[in-house]
């Protein structure tokens, strides 16, 4: 599974880890992350992430 990086702050979404603090379970591919997901560091939306 591909990782995605926040274009604003550089935080990396790793599907193997997920983002439990945002309710995204480990093993969740980026395509299944909710559209209202916000970066846990800078709070920008999912549209501000790029494939790593």
ModelCIF file with pLDDT and N, C-alpha, C, O atoms, coordinates in Angstrom:
data_MODEL
#
_entry.id   MODEL 
#
_entity.id                         1 
_entity.type                       polymer 
_entity.pdbx_number_of_molecules   1 
#
_entity_poly.entity_id                      1 
_entity_poly.type                           'polypeptide(L)' 
_entity_poly.nstd_linkage                   no 
_entity_poly.nstd_monomer                   no 
_entity_poly.pdbx_seq_one_letter_code       
;(UNK)(UNK)(UNK)(UNK)(UNK)(UNK)(UNK)(UNK)(UNK)(UNK)(UNK)(UNK)(UNK)(UNK)(UNK)(UNK)
(UNK)(UNK)(UNK)(UNK)(UNK)(UNK)(UNK)(UNK)(UNK)(UNK)(UNK)(UNK)(UNK)(UNK)(UNK)(UNK)
(UNK)(UNK)(UNK)(UNK)(UNK)(UNK)(UNK)(UNK)(UNK)(UNK)(UNK)(UNK)(UNK)(UNK)(UNK)(UNK)
(UNK)(UNK)(UNK)(UNK)
;
_entity_poly.pdbx_seq_one_letter_code_can   XXXXXXXXXXXXXXXXXXXXXXXXXXXXXXXXXXXXXXXXXXXXXXXXXXXX 
_entity_poly.pdbx_strand_id                 A 
#
loop_
_entity_poly_seq.entity_id 
_entity_poly_seq.num 
_entity_poly_seq.mon_id 
_entity_poly_seq.hetero 
1 1  UNK n 
1 2  UNK n 
1 3  UNK n 
1 4  UNK n 
1 5  UNK n 
1 6  UNK n 
1 7  UNK n 
1 8  UNK n 
1 9  UNK n 
1 10 UNK n 
1 11 UNK n 
1 12 UNK n 
1 13 UNK n 
1 14 UNK n 
1 15 UNK n 
1 16 UNK n 
1 17 UNK n 
1 18 UNK n 
1 19 UNK n 
1 20 UNK n 
1 21 UNK n 
1 22 UNK n 
1 23 UNK n 
1 24 UNK n 
1 25 UNK n 
1 26 UNK n 
1 27 UNK n 
1 28 UNK n 
1 29 UNK n 
1 30 UNK n 
1 31 UNK n 
1 32 UNK n 
1 33 UNK n 
1 34 UNK n 
1 35 UNK n 
1 36 UNK n 
1 37 UNK n 
1 38 UNK n 
1 39 UNK n 
1 40 UNK n 
1 41 UNK n 
1 42 UNK n 
1 43 UNK n 
1 44 UNK n 
1 45 UNK n 
1 46 UNK n 
1 47 UNK n 
1 48 UNK n 
1 49 UNK n 
1 50 UNK n 
1 51 UNK n 
1 52 UNK n 
#
_struct_asym.id          A 
_struct_asym.entity_id   1 
#
loop_
_ma_qa_metric.id 
_ma_qa_metric.mode 
_ma_qa_metric.name 
_ma_qa_metric.software_group_id 
_ma_qa_metric.type 
1 global pLDDT . pLDDT 
2 local  pLDDT . pLDDT 
#
_ma_qa_metric_global.metric_id      1 
_ma_qa_metric_global.metric_value   97.46 
_ma_qa_metric_global.model_id       1 
_ma_qa_metric_global.ordinal_id     1 
#
loop_
_ma_qa_metric_local.label_asym_id 
_ma_qa_metric_local.label_comp_id 
_ma_qa_metric_local.label_seq_id 
_ma_qa_metric_local.metric_id 
_ma_qa_metric_local.metric_value 
_ma_qa_metric_local.model_id 
_ma_qa_metric_local.ordinal_id 
A UNK 1  2 89.00 1 1  
A UNK 2  2 97.00 1 2  
A UNK 3  2 98.00 1 3  
A UNK 4  2 98.00 1 4  
A UNK 5  2 98.00 1 5  
A UNK 6  2 98.00 1 6  
A UNK 7  2 98.00 1 7  
A UNK 8  2 98.00 1 8  
A UNK 9  2 98.00 1 9  
A UNK 10 2 98.00 1 10 
A UNK 11 2 98.00 1 11 
A UNK 12 2 98.00 1 12 
A UNK 13 2 98.00 1 13 
A UNK 14 2 98.00 1 14 
A UNK 15 2 98.00 1 15 
A UNK 16 2 98.00 1 16 
A UNK 17 2 98.00 1 17 
A UNK 18 2 98.00 1 18 
A UNK 19 2 98.00 1 19 
A UNK 20 2 97.00 1 20 
A UNK 21 2 94.00 1 21 
A UNK 22 2 95.00 1 22 
A UNK 23 2 96.00 1 23 
A UNK 24 2 98.00 1 24 
A UNK 25 2 98.00 1 25 
A UNK 26 2 98.00 1 26 
A UNK 27 2 98.00 1 27 
A UNK 28 2 98.00 1 28 
A UNK 29 2 98.00 1 29 
A UNK 30 2 98.00 1 30 
A UNK 31 2 97.00 1 31 
A UNK 32 2 98.00 1 32 
A UNK 33 2 98.00 1 33 
A UNK 34 2 97.00 1 34 
A UNK 35 2 97.00 1 35 
A UNK 36 2 97.00 1 36 
A UNK 37 2 98.00 1 37 
A UNK 38 2 98.00 1 38 
A UNK 39 2 98.00 1 39 
A UNK 40 2 97.00 1 40 
A UNK 41 2 97.00 1 41 
A UNK 42 2 98.00 1 42 
A UNK 43 2 98.00 1 43 
A UNK 44 2 98.00 1 44 
A UNK 45 2 98.00 1 45 
A UNK 46 2 98.00 1 46 
A UNK 47 2 98.00 1 47 
A UNK 48 2 98.00 1 48 
A UNK 49 2 98.00 1 49 
A UNK 50 2 98.00 1 50 
A UNK 51 2 98.00 1 51 
A UNK 52 2 96.00 1 52 
#
loop_
_atom_site.group_PDB 
_atom_site.id 
_atom_site.type_symbol 
_atom_site.label_atom_id 
_atom_site.label_alt_id 
_atom_site.label_comp_id 
_atom_site.label_asym_id 
_atom_site.label_entity_id 
_atom_site.label_seq_id 
_atom_site.pdbx_PDB_ins_code 
_atom_site.Cartn_x 
_atom_site.Cartn_y 
_atom_site.Cartn_z 
_atom_site.occupancy 
_atom_site.B_iso_or_equiv 
_atom_site.pdbx_formal_charge 
_atom_site.auth_seq_id 
_atom_site.auth_comp_id 
_atom_site.auth_asym_id 
_atom_site.auth_atom_id 
_atom_site.pdbx_PDB_model_num 
ATOM 1   N N  . UNK A 1 1  ? 0.838   -1.188 0.000  1.00 89.00 ? 1  UNK A N  1 
ATOM 2   C CA . UNK A 1 1  ? 0.000   0.000  0.000  1.00 89.00 ? 1  UNK A CA 1 
ATOM 3   C C  . UNK A 1 1  ? 0.883   1.251  0.000  1.00 89.00 ? 1  UNK A C  1 
ATOM 4   O O  . UNK A 1 1  ? 1.934   1.295  0.639  1.00 89.00 ? 1  UNK A O  1 
ATOM 5   N N  . UNK A 1 2  ? 0.431   2.246  -0.723 1.00 97.00 ? 2  UNK A N  1 
ATOM 6   C CA . UNK A 1 2  ? 1.202   3.474  -0.879 1.00 97.00 ? 2  UNK A CA 1 
ATOM 7   C C  . UNK A 1 2  ? 0.998   4.423  0.299  1.00 97.00 ? 2  UNK A C  1 
ATOM 8   O O  . UNK A 1 2  ? -0.076  4.485  0.898  1.00 97.00 ? 2  UNK A O  1 
ATOM 9   N N  . UNK A 1 3  ? 2.062   5.156  0.611  1.00 98.00 ? 3  UNK A N  1 
ATOM 10  C CA . UNK A 1 3  ? 1.999   6.181  1.650  1.00 98.00 ? 3  UNK A CA 1 
ATOM 11  C C  . UNK A 1 3  ? 1.656   7.518  0.993  1.00 98.00 ? 3  UNK A C  1 
ATOM 12  O O  . UNK A 1 3  ? 1.932   7.738  -0.186 1.00 98.00 ? 3  UNK A O  1 
ATOM 13  N N  . UNK A 1 4  ? 1.054   8.396  1.778  1.00 98.00 ? 4  UNK A N  1 
ATOM 14  C CA . UNK A 1 4  ? 0.692   9.730  1.298  1.00 98.00 ? 4  UNK A CA 1 
ATOM 15  C C  . UNK A 1 4  ? 1.240   10.762 2.264  1.00 98.00 ? 4  UNK A C  1 
ATOM 16  O O  . UNK A 1 4  ? 1.188   10.580 3.481  1.00 98.00 ? 4  UNK A O  1 
ATOM 17  N N  . UNK A 1 5  ? 1.773   11.860 1.708  1.00 98.00 ? 5  UNK A N  1 
ATOM 18  C CA . UNK A 1 5  ? 2.406   12.888 2.520  1.00 98.00 ? 5  UNK A CA 1 
ATOM 19  C C  . UNK A 1 5  ? 1.625   14.195 2.420  1.00 98.00 ? 5  UNK A C  1 
ATOM 20  O O  . UNK A 1 5  ? 1.150   14.571 1.349  1.00 98.00 ? 5  UNK A O  1 
ATOM 21  N N  . UNK A 1 6  ? 1.503   14.880 3.557  1.00 98.00 ? 6  UNK A N  1 
ATOM 22  C CA . UNK A 1 6  ? 0.823   16.168 3.600  1.00 98.00 ? 6  UNK A CA 1 
ATOM 23  C C  . UNK A 1 6  ? 1.687   17.197 2.889  1.00 98.00 ? 6  UNK A C  1 
ATOM 24  O O  . UNK A 1 6  ? 2.861   17.361 3.220  1.00 98.00 ? 6  UNK A O  1 
ATOM 25  N N  . UNK A 1 7  ? 1.109   17.894 1.908  1.00 98.00 ? 7  UNK A N  1 
ATOM 26  C CA . UNK A 1 7  ? 1.847   18.894 1.142  1.00 98.00 ? 7  UNK A CA 1 
ATOM 27  C C  . UNK A 1 7  ? 2.209   20.114 1.986  1.00 98.00 ? 7  UNK A C  1 
ATOM 28  O O  . UNK A 1 7  ? 3.122   20.860 1.634  1.00 98.00 ? 7  UNK A O  1 
ATOM 29  N N  . UNK A 1 8  ? 1.506   20.321 3.089  1.00 98.00 ? 8  UNK A N  1 
ATOM 30  C CA . UNK A 1 8  ? 1.724   21.506 3.914  1.00 98.00 ? 8  UNK A CA 1 
ATOM 31  C C  . UNK A 1 8  ? 2.803   21.277 4.972  1.00 98.00 ? 8  UNK A C  1 
ATOM 32  O O  . UNK A 1 8  ? 3.735   22.073 5.089  1.00 98.00 ? 8  UNK A O  1 
ATOM 33  N N  . UNK A 1 9  ? 2.680   20.186 5.747  1.00 98.00 ? 9  UNK A N  1 
ATOM 34  C CA . UNK A 1 9  ? 3.607   20.006 6.871  1.00 98.00 ? 9  UNK A CA 1 
ATOM 35  C C  . UNK A 1 9  ? 4.522   18.793 6.761  1.00 98.00 ? 9  UNK A C  1 
ATOM 36  O O  . UNK A 1 9  ? 5.473   18.668 7.532  1.00 98.00 ? 9  UNK A O  1 
ATOM 37  N N  . UNK A 1 10 ? 4.246   17.885 5.801  1.00 98.00 ? 10 UNK A N  1 
ATOM 38  C CA . UNK A 1 10 ? 5.116   16.738 5.620  1.00 98.00 ? 10 UNK A CA 1 
ATOM 39  C C  . UNK A 1 10 ? 4.745   15.498 6.413  1.00 98.00 ? 10 UNK A C  1 
ATOM 40  O O  . UNK A 1 10 ? 5.452   14.492 6.348  1.00 98.00 ? 10 UNK A O  1 
ATOM 41  N N  . UNK A 1 11 ? 3.641   15.549 7.168  1.00 98.00 ? 11 UNK A N  1 
ATOM 42  C CA . UNK A 1 11 ? 3.204   14.360 7.902  1.00 98.00 ? 11 UNK A CA 1 
ATOM 43  C C  . UNK A 1 11 ? 2.866   13.258 6.898  1.00 98.00 ? 11 UNK A C  1 
ATOM 44  O O  . UNK A 1 11 ? 2.261   13.520 5.859  1.00 98.00 ? 11 UNK A O  1 
ATOM 45  N N  . UNK A 1 12 ? 3.259   12.029 7.216  1.00 98.00 ? 12 UNK A N  1 
ATOM 46  C CA . UNK A 1 12 ? 3.064   10.916 6.289  1.00 98.00 ? 12 UNK A CA 1 
ATOM 47  C C  . UNK A 1 12 ? 1.980   9.975  6.802  1.00 98.00 ? 12 UNK A C  1 
ATOM 48  O O  . UNK A 1 12 ? 2.035   9.510  7.941  1.00 98.00 ? 12 UNK A O  1 
ATOM 49  N N  . UNK A 1 13 ? 0.990   9.700  5.947  1.00 98.00 ? 13 UNK A N  1 
ATOM 50  C CA . UNK A 1 13 ? -0.007  8.679  6.245  1.00 98.00 ? 13 UNK A CA 1 
ATOM 51  C C  . UNK A 1 13 ? 0.533   7.349  5.756  1.00 98.00 ? 13 UNK A C  1 
ATOM 52  O O  . UNK A 1 13 ? 0.755   7.156  4.560  1.00 98.00 ? 13 UNK A O  1 
ATOM 53  N N  . UNK A 1 14 ? 0.742   6.439  6.687  1.00 98.00 ? 14 UNK A N  1 
ATOM 54  C CA . UNK A 1 14 ? 1.209   5.090  6.373  1.00 98.00 ? 14 UNK A CA 1 
ATOM 55  C C  . UNK A 1 14 ? 0.037   4.139  6.595  1.00 98.00 ? 14 UNK A C  1 
ATOM 56  O O  . UNK A 1 14 ? -0.400  3.967  7.733  1.00 98.00 ? 14 UNK A O  1 
ATOM 57  N N  . UNK A 1 15 ? -0.486  3.512  5.527  1.00 98.00 ? 15 UNK A N  1 
ATOM 58  C CA . UNK A 1 15 ? -1.644  2.636  5.671  1.00 98.00 ? 15 UNK A CA 1 
ATOM 59  C C  . UNK A 1 15 ? -1.443  1.488  6.651  1.00 98.00 ? 15 UNK A C  1 
ATOM 60  O O  . UNK A 1 15 ? -2.408  1.020  7.255  1.00 98.00 ? 15 UNK A O  1 
ATOM 61  N N  . UNK A 1 16 ? -0.211  1.029  6.818  1.00 98.00 ? 16 UNK A N  1 
ATOM 62  C CA . UNK A 1 16 ? 0.041   -0.062 7.756  1.00 98.00 ? 16 UNK A CA 1 
ATOM 63  C C  . UNK A 1 16 ? -0.187  0.381  9.195  1.00 98.00 ? 16 UNK A C  1 
ATOM 64  O O  . UNK A 1 16 ? -0.522  -0.436 10.053 1.00 98.00 ? 16 UNK A O  1 
ATOM 65  N N  . UNK A 1 17 ? -0.005  1.677  9.461  1.00 98.00 ? 17 UNK A N  1 
ATOM 66  C CA . UNK A 1 17 ? -0.163  2.233  10.802 1.00 98.00 ? 17 UNK A CA 1 
ATOM 67  C C  . UNK A 1 17 ? -1.555  2.839  10.974 1.00 98.00 ? 17 UNK A C  1 
ATOM 68  O O  . UNK A 1 17 ? -2.131  2.786  12.061 1.00 98.00 ? 17 UNK A O  1 
ATOM 69  N N  . UNK A 1 18 ? -2.093  3.417  9.893  1.00 98.00 ? 18 UNK A N  1 
ATOM 70  C CA . UNK A 1 18 ? -3.365  4.120  9.975  1.00 98.00 ? 18 UNK A CA 1 
ATOM 71  C C  . UNK A 1 18 ? -3.194  5.436  10.719 1.00 98.00 ? 18 UNK A C  1 
ATOM 72  O O  . UNK A 1 18 ? -2.099  5.995  10.763 1.00 98.00 ? 18 UNK A O  1 
ATOM 73  N N  . UNK A 1 19 ? -4.267  5.920  11.294 1.00 98.00 ? 19 UNK A N  1 
ATOM 74  C CA . UNK A 1 19 ? -4.227  7.135  12.115 1.00 98.00 ? 19 UNK A CA 1 
ATOM 75  C C  . UNK A 1 19 ? -5.274  6.955  13.215 1.00 98.00 ? 19 UNK A C  1 
ATOM 76  O O  . UNK A 1 19 ? -6.343  7.564  13.172 1.00 98.00 ? 19 UNK A O  1 
ATOM 77  N N  . UNK A 1 20 ? -4.949  6.100  14.213 1.00 97.00 ? 20 UNK A N  1 
ATOM 78  C CA . UNK A 1 20 ? -5.936  5.771  15.252 1.00 97.00 ? 20 UNK A CA 1 
ATOM 79  C C  . UNK A 1 20 ? -6.538  6.987  15.944 1.00 97.00 ? 20 UNK A C  1 
ATOM 80  O O  . UNK A 1 20 ? -7.715  6.971  16.305 1.00 97.00 ? 20 UNK A O  1 
ATOM 81  N N  . UNK A 1 21 ? -5.744  8.044  16.133 1.00 94.00 ? 21 UNK A N  1 
ATOM 82  C CA . UNK A 1 21 ? -6.267  9.235  16.804 1.00 94.00 ? 21 UNK A CA 1 
ATOM 83  C C  . UNK A 1 21 ? -7.357  9.924  15.990 1.00 94.00 ? 21 UNK A C  1 
ATOM 84  O O  . UNK A 1 21 ? -8.135  10.714 16.525 1.00 94.00 ? 21 UNK A O  1 
ATOM 85  N N  . UNK A 1 22 ? -7.410  9.620  14.684 1.00 95.00 ? 22 UNK A N  1 
ATOM 86  C CA . UNK A 1 22 ? -8.454  10.176 13.817 1.00 95.00 ? 22 UNK A CA 1 
ATOM 87  C C  . UNK A 1 22 ? -9.501  9.115  13.458 1.00 95.00 ? 22 UNK A C  1 
ATOM 88  O O  . UNK A 1 22 ? -10.362 9.345  12.608 1.00 95.00 ? 22 UNK A O  1 
ATOM 89  N N  . UNK A 1 23 ? -9.420  7.955  14.112 1.00 96.00 ? 23 UNK A N  1 
ATOM 90  C CA . UNK A 1 23 ? -10.398 6.904  13.867 1.00 96.00 ? 23 UNK A CA 1 
ATOM 91  C C  . UNK A 1 23 ? -10.135 6.070  12.628 1.00 96.00 ? 23 UNK A C  1 
ATOM 92  O O  . UNK A 1 23 ? -11.035 5.387  12.139 1.00 96.00 ? 23 UNK A O  1 
ATOM 93  N N  . UNK A 1 24 ? -8.894  6.118  12.106 1.00 98.00 ? 24 UNK A N  1 
ATOM 94  C CA . UNK A 1 24 ? -8.543  5.337  10.917 1.00 98.00 ? 24 UNK A CA 1 
ATOM 95  C C  . UNK A 1 24 ? -7.691  4.145  11.367 1.00 98.00 ? 24 UNK A C  1 
ATOM 96  O O  . UNK A 1 24 ? -6.563  4.309  11.831 1.00 98.00 ? 24 UNK A O  1 
ATOM 97  N N  . UNK A 1 25 ? -8.249  2.965  11.220 1.00 98.00 ? 25 UNK A N  1 
ATOM 98  C CA . UNK A 1 25 ? -7.598  1.751  11.714 1.00 98.00 ? 25 UNK A CA 1 
ATOM 99  C C  . UNK A 1 25 ? -6.370  1.376  10.888 1.00 98.00 ? 25 UNK A C  1 
ATOM 100 O O  . UNK A 1 25 ? -6.309  1.669  9.694  1.00 98.00 ? 25 UNK A O  1 
ATOM 101 N N  . UNK A 1 26 ? -5.379  0.720  11.532 1.00 98.00 ? 26 UNK A N  1 
ATOM 102 C CA . UNK A 1 26 ? -4.242  0.186  10.776 1.00 98.00 ? 26 UNK A CA 1 
ATOM 103 C C  . UNK A 1 26 ? -4.734  -0.725 9.660  1.00 98.00 ? 26 UNK A C  1 
ATOM 104 O O  . UNK A 1 26 ? -5.703  -1.465 9.828  1.00 98.00 ? 26 UNK A O  1 
ATOM 105 N N  . UNK A 1 27 ? -4.058  -0.663 8.523  1.00 98.00 ? 27 UNK A N  1 
ATOM 106 C CA . UNK A 1 27 ? -4.434  -1.480 7.380  1.00 98.00 ? 27 UNK A CA 1 
ATOM 107 C C  . UNK A 1 27 ? -5.426  -0.806 6.440  1.00 98.00 ? 27 UNK A C  1 
ATOM 108 O O  . UNK A 1 27 ? -5.870  -1.414 5.466  1.00 98.00 ? 27 UNK A O  1 
ATOM 109 N N  . UNK A 1 28 ? -5.779  0.454  6.727  1.00 98.00 ? 28 UNK A N  1 
ATOM 110 C CA . UNK A 1 28 ? -6.741  1.177  5.892  1.00 98.00 ? 28 UNK A CA 1 
ATOM 111 C C  . UNK A 1 28 ? -6.027  1.863  4.731  1.00 98.00 ? 28 UNK A C  1 
ATOM 112 O O  . UNK A 1 28 ? -5.224  2.768  4.962  1.00 98.00 ? 28 UNK A O  1 
ATOM 113 N N  . UNK A 1 29 ? -6.300  1.454  3.481  1.00 98.00 ? 29 UNK A N  1 
ATOM 114 C CA . UNK A 1 29 ? -5.679  2.136  2.346  1.00 98.00 ? 29 UNK A CA 1 
ATOM 115 C C  . UNK A 1 29 ? -6.207  3.562  2.219  1.00 98.00 ? 29 UNK A C  1 
ATOM 116 O O  . UNK A 1 29 ? -7.321  3.861  2.649  1.00 98.00 ? 29 UNK A O  1 
ATOM 117 N N  . UNK A 1 30 ? -5.405  4.431  1.629  1.00 98.00 ? 30 UNK A N  1 
ATOM 118 C CA . UNK A 1 30 ? -5.752  5.847  1.498  1.00 98.00 ? 30 UNK A CA 1 
ATOM 119 C C  . UNK A 1 30 ? -7.123  6.048  0.855  1.00 98.00 ? 30 UNK A C  1 
ATOM 120 O O  . UNK A 1 30 ? -7.869  6.950  1.235  1.00 98.00 ? 30 UNK A O  1 
ATOM 121 N N  . UNK A 1 31 ? -7.444  5.211  -0.110 1.00 97.00 ? 31 UNK A N  1 
ATOM 122 C CA . UNK A 1 31 ? -8.714  5.331  -0.817 1.00 97.00 ? 31 UNK A CA 1 
ATOM 123 C C  . UNK A 1 31 ? -9.913  5.131  0.111  1.00 97.00 ? 31 UNK A C  1 
ATOM 124 O O  . UNK A 1 31 ? -11.012 5.594  -0.191 1.00 97.00 ? 31 UNK A O  1 
ATOM 125 N N  . UNK A 1 32 ? -9.707  4.448  1.232  1.00 98.00 ? 32 UNK A N  1 
ATOM 126 C CA . UNK A 1 32 ? -10.796 4.175  2.178  1.00 98.00 ? 32 UNK A CA 1 
ATOM 127 C C  . UNK A 1 32 ? -10.794 5.119  3.375  1.00 98.00 ? 32 UNK A C  1 
ATOM 128 O O  . UNK A 1 32 ? -11.679 5.044  4.228  1.00 98.00 ? 32 UNK A O  1 
ATOM 129 N N  . UNK A 1 33 ? -9.797  6.014  3.441  1.00 98.00 ? 33 UNK A N  1 
ATOM 130 C CA . UNK A 1 33 ? -9.780  7.026  4.503  1.00 98.00 ? 33 UNK A CA 1 
ATOM 131 C C  . UNK A 1 33 ? -10.936 7.986  4.225  1.00 98.00 ? 33 UNK A C  1 
ATOM 132 O O  . UNK A 1 33 ? -11.115 8.408  3.083  1.00 98.00 ? 33 UNK A O  1 
ATOM 133 N N  . UNK A 1 34 ? -11.727 8.342  5.247  1.00 97.00 ? 34 UNK A N  1 
ATOM 134 C CA . UNK A 1 34 ? -12.881 9.224  5.022  1.00 97.00 ? 34 UNK A CA 1 
ATOM 135 C C  . UNK A 1 34 ? -12.491 10.549 4.356  1.00 97.00 ? 34 UNK A C  1 
ATOM 136 O O  . UNK A 1 34 ? -11.415 11.092 4.606  1.00 97.00 ? 34 UNK A O  1 
ATOM 137 N N  . UNK A 1 35 ? -13.385 11.053 3.507  1.00 97.00 ? 35 UNK A N  1 
ATOM 138 C CA . UNK A 1 35 ? -13.117 12.303 2.783  1.00 97.00 ? 35 UNK A CA 1 
ATOM 139 C C  . UNK A 1 35 ? -12.972 13.496 3.717  1.00 97.00 ? 35 UNK A C  1 
ATOM 140 O O  . UNK A 1 35 ? -12.367 14.498 3.336  1.00 97.00 ? 35 UNK A O  1 
ATOM 141 N N  . UNK A 1 36 ? -13.515 13.414 4.935  1.00 97.00 ? 36 UNK A N  1 
ATOM 142 C CA . UNK A 1 36 ? -13.408 14.529 5.875  1.00 97.00 ? 36 UNK A CA 1 
ATOM 143 C C  . UNK A 1 36 ? -12.178 14.418 6.782  1.00 97.00 ? 36 UNK A C  1 
ATOM 144 O O  . UNK A 1 36 ? -12.056 15.152 7.763  1.00 97.00 ? 36 UNK A O  1 
ATOM 145 N N  . UNK A 1 37 ? -11.262 13.490 6.445  1.00 98.00 ? 37 UNK A N  1 
ATOM 146 C CA . UNK A 1 37 ? -10.020 13.322 7.204  1.00 98.00 ? 37 UNK A CA 1 
ATOM 147 C C  . UNK A 1 37 ? -9.214  14.613 7.187  1.00 98.00 ? 37 UNK A C  1 
ATOM 148 O O  . UNK A 1 37 ? -9.111  15.281 6.158  1.00 98.00 ? 37 UNK A O  1 
ATOM 149 N N  . UNK A 1 38 ? -8.640  14.960 8.350  1.00 98.00 ? 38 UNK A N  1 
ATOM 150 C CA . UNK A 1 38 ? -7.771  16.130 8.458  1.00 98.00 ? 38 UNK A CA 1 
ATOM 151 C C  . UNK A 1 38 ? -6.398  15.685 8.949  1.00 98.00 ? 38 UNK A C  1 
ATOM 152 O O  . UNK A 1 38 ? -6.284  14.778 9.773  1.00 98.00 ? 38 UNK A O  1 
ATOM 153 N N  . UNK A 1 39 ? -5.364  16.331 8.437  1.00 98.00 ? 39 UNK A N  1 
ATOM 154 C CA . UNK A 1 39 ? -4.001  16.043 8.883  1.00 98.00 ? 39 UNK A CA 1 
ATOM 155 C C  . UNK A 1 39 ? -3.925  16.242 10.400 1.00 98.00 ? 39 UNK A C  1 
ATOM 156 O O  . UNK A 1 39 ? -4.353  17.281 10.903 1.00 98.00 ? 39 UNK A O  1 
ATOM 157 N N  . UNK A 1 40 ? -3.388  15.263 11.134 1.00 97.00 ? 40 UNK A N  1 
ATOM 158 C CA . UNK A 1 40 ? -3.322  15.395 12.593 1.00 97.00 ? 40 UNK A CA 1 
ATOM 159 C C  . UNK A 1 40 ? -2.346  16.463 13.069 1.00 97.00 ? 40 UNK A C  1 
ATOM 160 O O  . UNK A 1 40 ? -2.401  16.864 14.231 1.00 97.00 ? 40 UNK A O  1 
ATOM 161 N N  . UNK A 1 41 ? -1.464  16.930 12.209 1.00 97.00 ? 41 UNK A N  1 
ATOM 162 C CA . UNK A 1 41 ? -0.518  17.972 12.617 1.00 97.00 ? 41 UNK A CA 1 
ATOM 163 C C  . UNK A 1 41 ? -0.963  19.376 12.247 1.00 97.00 ? 41 UNK A C  1 
ATOM 164 O O  . UNK A 1 41 ? -0.842  20.298 13.053 1.00 97.00 ? 41 UNK A O  1 
ATOM 165 N N  . UNK A 1 42 ? -1.481  19.548 11.025 1.00 98.00 ? 42 UNK A N  1 
ATOM 166 C CA . UNK A 1 42 ? -1.787  20.914 10.576 1.00 98.00 ? 42 UNK A CA 1 
ATOM 167 C C  . UNK A 1 42 ? -3.245  21.123 10.166 1.00 98.00 ? 42 UNK A C  1 
ATOM 168 O O  . UNK A 1 42 ? -3.635  22.234 9.807  1.00 98.00 ? 42 UNK A O  1 
ATOM 169 N N  . UNK A 1 43 ? -4.043  20.072 10.218 1.00 98.00 ? 43 UNK A N  1 
ATOM 170 C CA . UNK A 1 43 ? -5.490  20.137 10.005 1.00 98.00 ? 43 UNK A CA 1 
ATOM 171 C C  . UNK A 1 43 ? -5.947  20.490 8.597  1.00 98.00 ? 43 UNK A C  1 
ATOM 172 O O  . UNK A 1 43 ? -7.075  20.950 8.415  1.00 98.00 ? 43 UNK A O  1 
ATOM 173 N N  . UNK A 1 44 ? -5.095  20.285 7.599  1.00 98.00 ? 44 UNK A N  1 
ATOM 174 C CA . UNK A 1 44 ? -5.577  20.469 6.223  1.00 98.00 ? 44 UNK A CA 1 
ATOM 175 C C  . UNK A 1 44 ? -6.302  19.214 5.778  1.00 98.00 ? 44 UNK A C  1 
ATOM 176 O O  . UNK A 1 44 ? -6.139  18.152 6.379  1.00 98.00 ? 44 UNK A O  1 
ATOM 177 N N  . UNK A 1 45 ? -7.106  19.329 4.723  1.00 98.00 ? 45 UNK A N  1 
ATOM 178 C CA . UNK A 1 45 ? -7.921  18.234 4.255  1.00 98.00 ? 45 UNK A CA 1 
ATOM 179 C C  . UNK A 1 45 ? -7.161  17.202 3.428  1.00 98.00 ? 45 UNK A C  1 
ATOM 180 O O  . UNK A 1 45 ? -5.998  17.385 3.065  1.00 98.00 ? 45 UNK A O  1 
ATOM 181 N N  . UNK A 1 46 ? -7.862  16.120 3.150  1.00 98.00 ? 46 UNK A N  1 
ATOM 182 C CA . UNK A 1 46 ? -7.302  14.997 2.399  1.00 98.00 ? 46 UNK A CA 1 
ATOM 183 C C  . UNK A 1 46 ? -6.829  15.423 1.010  1.00 98.00 ? 46 UNK A C  1 
ATOM 184 O O  . UNK A 1 46 ? -5.929  14.800 0.447  1.00 98.00 ? 46 UNK A O  1 
ATOM 185 N N  . UNK A 1 47 ? -7.426  16.475 0.456  1.00 98.00 ? 47 UNK A N  1 
ATOM 186 C CA . UNK A 1 47 ? -7.039  16.946 -0.874 1.00 98.00 ? 47 UNK A CA 1 
ATOM 187 C C  . UNK A 1 47 ? -5.664  17.610 -0.893 1.00 98.00 ? 47 UNK A C  1 
ATOM 188 O O  . UNK A 1 47 ? -5.148  17.934 -1.962 1.00 98.00 ? 47 UNK A O  1 
ATOM 189 N N  . UNK A 1 48 ? -5.070  17.815 0.282  1.00 98.00 ? 48 UNK A N  1 
ATOM 190 C CA . UNK A 1 48 ? -3.753  18.435 0.384  1.00 98.00 ? 48 UNK A CA 1 
ATOM 191 C C  . UNK A 1 48 ? -2.641  17.399 0.564  1.00 98.00 ? 48 UNK A C  1 
ATOM 192 O O  . UNK A 1 48 ? -1.535  17.744 0.980  1.00 98.00 ? 48 UNK A O  1 
ATOM 193 N N  . UNK A 1 49 ? -2.927  16.141 0.253  1.00 98.00 ? 49 UNK A N  1 
ATOM 194 C CA . UNK A 1 49 ? -1.950  15.071 0.372  1.00 98.00 ? 49 UNK A CA 1 
ATOM 195 C C  . UNK A 1 49 ? -1.548  14.576 -1.009 1.00 98.00 ? 49 UNK A C  1 
ATOM 196 O O  . UNK A 1 49 ? -2.358  14.574 -1.936 1.00 98.00 ? 49 UNK A O  1 
ATOM 197 N N  . UNK A 1 50 ? -0.295  14.158 -1.142 1.00 98.00 ? 50 UNK A N  1 
ATOM 198 C CA . UNK A 1 50 ? 0.223   13.615 -2.392 1.00 98.00 ? 50 UNK A CA 1 
ATOM 199 C C  . UNK A 1 50 ? 0.812   12.237 -2.145 1.00 98.00 ? 50 UNK A C  1 
ATOM 200 O O  . UNK A 1 50 ? 1.307   11.944 -1.056 1.00 98.00 ? 50 UNK A O  1 
ATOM 201 N N  . UNK A 1 51 ? 0.753   11.396 -3.168 1.00 98.00 ? 51 UNK A N  1 
ATOM 202 C CA . UNK A 1 51 ? 1.358   10.063 -3.074 1.00 98.00 ? 51 UNK A CA 1 
ATOM 203 C C  . UNK A 1 51 ? 2.858   10.233 -2.874 1.00 98.00 ? 51 UNK A C  1 
ATOM 204 O O  . UNK A 1 51 ? 3.505   11.041 -3.540 1.00 98.00 ? 51 UNK A O  1 
ATOM 205 N N  . UNK A 1 52 ? 3.391   9.454  -1.945 1.00 96.00 ? 52 UNK A N  1 
ATOM 206 C CA . UNK A 1 52 ? 4.836   9.536  -1.647 1.00 96.00 ? 52 UNK A CA 1 
ATOM 207 C C  . UNK A 1 52 ? 5.632   8.742  -2.646 1.00 96.00 ? 52 UNK A C  1 
ATOM 208 O O  . UNK A 1 52 ? 6.859   8.693  -2.558 1.00 96.00 ? 52 UNK A O  1 
#
